[in-house]
Each structure stands twice: as C-alpha cells, then as structure tokens.
Amino acid sequence: MERHEFECMTICPLDGRYASIKDSLSEYFSEYALIKYRVYVEIQWLKFLIENVENDILARFDKSEMDKIESIANNFNYEAFKAFKEIEAVTRHDVKAVEYYIGNQLKDMGYDYLVSFVHIGCTSEDINNTSYACMIKNGLYNVWLPRATEFAGIIDRLANDYKDMAMLAHTHGQPATPTTIGKEFKVFAYRLYSSIENIESIKIKAKFNGATGTYSAIVTAFPNIDWPAMSKKFVEEYLGLTFNPLTTQIESHDYTCHILDGVRHFNNVLMDLDVDMWLYISMEYFKQIPVQGEVGSSTMPHKVNPIRFENSEANADMSNNICVALSNKLPKSRMQRDLSDSSSQRNLGLAFGYSLQAISETKNGLAKCVVNADKLASDLNEKWEVLAEPIQTMLRKYGVPDAYDTLKALTRGKNISKEDILKFAEGLDMISDEDRAILVNLTPATYTGVASKLAELELK
C-alpha cells in the first residue's frame, strides 16, 4: 500500500499526516518497541542471574557464550515479533508470551536447562515497568530532547541575529517601553532551555521486587541473598535506570508524571511564542515569505496565513491534554495493583509525538518569517509618548515629587509628537545639562535599555 493510500485509512494523524514524527518515535513507543524492550529486560535478567547468583544449573552455562543469549534481544525483529504474536494469541497474556518466546529461543540454541530461569521471581510489572522506563529514557534522550534542544538553539540564534532590532513593546496590548526583537526571542530561549534542564534532571526509575514489592518469591527460592541490593544492582548496572526501593506491585509512575509535566511546560512556552508570533505577524512586524504554489486562503488570493503557528498551537494543546490525562491517572492504583495504568501508558508516544509536531510547525513557521524593519520604525516613530517613562524617572532623580503626574498630564490619551517631547525636555531647568542632553537625544528607537546586551547572554 502506498503511503498516501495508507494515510487515508488512519485514525491518528501521527500515523498518517504527521507520519514523519511517528517514524522517529515508533522505535521507542510502538507495540513492537514494547515487546522488544520486554525481551531485552528478560534477557538482561537471565544474564544477571548467570553472572551474579551461585546455582548449579546456572553454573552449567559457559559465560563466554553470553553473546548468543543476548542475541535473542539484540536480533529481535519483525519476524520475531510475528512469532511472539502467535504465542500471545494462545496465552492471551503478552508478558507470559515473551517468556515463552524466549524459552523457545533458548531451546533452539540448546540451552533447555536455562528455560526455568526465564522470568524467575518476576511479576509482569517487573518486566513492564523496566521496559517502559527504558522506552521513555531512550525516546526522550534520543528523539524528544535533541529536537527540543535544537529548537531552543534556533530561538537563541534568532535572539543574536535581531539583538539590535528595536521594536515597540506592548503590555496589556498597549504601546509600552520599546525592546528589541532579539531580547524578546532571548526570553523564550531562556524559558525553553530551563524547561529542558528541568526534564533532564528527572531520574528515570524502576523496580524489580515481585508481586507486591516484597521480593517474596525470589527470597523463598534463594533465602541467603540480599535481594533488595541485588535488584538495585540489576536495575542500575544492567538497565541503566534509577532504582526505586519502595513500591507496591507497580512502580508508582511519579517520575513519568514529572516528565510529562515538564513536556507540558515546554509546550506551554512554545504556545506562548506561537501566539506572540501570530500577533506580530498581524501587526506586520514580521512578513511571511510566500512560497510558490502554496495557497493562503481558498477565496482571498492576497493572504498568507500564519498557519504554522496555529497548527503548532493545536498540536501542543493535544500533547498537553494527553500529558495531563496520563499525569492524573498514572499515580493512582487501587491498593497494591490495578490494571488501569496499562492501557494509559500505551498512549505515552502520543504525548511526545504531538509535542514534536508542534515544534516542527513552529520551526517551519519561523523559517518563513522576515522582520519588517519599515513597520517597526514607523510604529516607534508614532509613539513618542513612551518617552514619558524615562523623563519622569529622570525628574525623580532630582527629587521632583509630582514627576509621574506631570508626565501623565502631558501624555496620557494624547498623540504626542517628537516636537512635544523635545520642547518639554528642553524646558527642564532643574536637571543638569548632561542629563537634559540625554533626554533631548533620546528616541523611541534608542530607548531600549540594555536589551541588546540581554540578547547576547550565554545560555548554553
């Protein structure tokens, strides 16, 4: 089936219209990926037992052949997945089917005596929580974080490119103290990097302690081993995760919620940027570069709509809603275990996927935007009243008690010209010649404080 034929039959846009995003995440969040990671965890557990537990049966295995056992996980492919699915169709239990699949592979290799040690001492959640932890860790660090960091870097570079480009600011939608485009981009770069740093600081945790978190089965079989210490070693040294020492049957999912909350915060910063860009485009501070063949409106030929930023908002909002739903659901489980988290976790990829699509849309939208220097200069030149702030501040320096009210009377609700400001500034006899010269030479375009320097701050 051709891709366009496949797309017309999909329900989720990440499987169709946004398939490039799905392709980058399917290795980590698909059904195939989940089974592959389960096989990986089971094989690592068997390897751990062989290397760390004294037992006559395990001792029969020649450790120099460990790569053969590890190949069961390393060489897992779609043919292997098909074989697994045939087993699952009988067992109706996906984790048990993984155990049987591995057992069959060991038998084919001549390691029949190891079959009883596959999944020994484990409950399904020992395999599931570690598999999801590996999936989240790898999907996060191999895909989402690099894309998010790349995007933050783009915003950071734009900050440097436009560090000196003066722009009339707007607070409460009203003309306000001028800034520079670069400084405003820098604010977003800082916020995005901060969100990323918060996510990177979260420890991805896992447990491996049996049916109710007490190690009962494995302690019964091997009573002379410190299993909490052994499980910590397995989780941290063999799986590269952080050990959670206290759980019920399930790992509590708290770290997952923290990650989802972090992604949601990143999305919110991204949407804030989308909204600002949309407004700046509507104010003509940015122009959108027409692309040959593209249609802006089905009826108005002149239009170039800011659809990339609108699409980004929609996808970020989808990601946020999934993040919230999962973050609300996952920490709650009846007593020692219920199964409601299982269905919920299968949607983790959507939270990351819609976020990545939002990042892609904003990135593409920015690539089509150029600064409209003429419009920026025109708006600044029409708003000389914004200099009321520095003038009244200078008067305060000289102890003038009613400076604010004086400038309010002069400027509020009025169209103030350059000549009005100059005349007022030149008549300020109570200030020094040097300070008067500062005010006389000040313009809306130069009244940007240290905005240019702020735009140059090193963030990474």
MOPEBEL-V517028 format. One line per field, one symbol per residue. ss: DSSP state (h for helix, s for strand, l for the rest). phi: phi as a letter, one per 30 degrees, with the letter a starting at -180 (. if undefined). burial: + if it has 24 or more other C-alpha atoms within 12 Angstrom, else -. Layout:
# MOPEBEL-V517028
ss: ???
phi: ???
burial: ???
This chain:
# MOPEBEL-V517028
ss: llhhhhhlllllhhhlllhhhhhhhhhhhlhhhhhhhhhhhhhhhhhhhhhhlllhhhhlllhhhhhhhhhhhhlllhhhhhhhhhhhhhhllhhhhhhhhhhhhhhhhllhhhhhhllllllhhhhhhhhhhhhhhhhhhhhhhhhhhhhhhhhhhhhhhllllssssssllssssssshhhhhhhhhhhhhhhhhhhhllllsslllllllllhhhhhhlllllhhhhhhhhhhhhlllssllllllllllhhhhhhhhhhhhhhhhhhhhhhhhhhhhhlllsssllllllllllllllllllhhhhhhhhhhhhhhhhhhhhhhhhlllllllllhhhhhhllhhhhhhhhhhhhhhhhhhhhlssslhhhhhhhhhllhhhhhhhhhhhhhhlllllhhhhhhhhhllllllhhhhhhhhhllllllhhhhhhhhhlllllllllhhhhhlllll
phi: .dedddedcdccddcbecdddeddcddcbddedddddddedddddddedddbcdadddddddddcedddddeddcdbdddddddddddecdhbdddddedddeddddddicedcedcdidicceddddddddddddeddddcbddddddddeddddddeddcdcddbddbchicebeebbedddddedddddddddddddddddcababidbiciedddddbdccddedddeddddccciccdcdbbddcddiddddddddddddeeddddddedddedddddidbccddcejdcdbdbcdddbddddddddedddddedddeddddddedcbdhdabcdddddddceddddddddddedddeddddccbdcdddedddddcbddddddddddddeeciddcedddddddcdibdcceddddddddddddcddddddeddddbedcdbhceddddcedcb
burial: -------------++--++-++-+++++++++++++++++++++++++++--+----+--+----+--++-++--+---++--++-+------+++++++++++++----+--++-+++++++++++++++++++++++++-+++-+++-++++++++++-++++++++-----++++++++++++++++++++++--++-++++++++++++++--+--------++-+++++++-++++++++-++++++++++++++++++++++++++++++++-++--+++++---------------+++++++++++++++++++++++++++++----+---++-+++++++++++++++++++++++++++++--+++-+++-++++++++++-++-------+---+--++----+-+--++-+++-+--+----+--++-+++++++--++-+++--+-
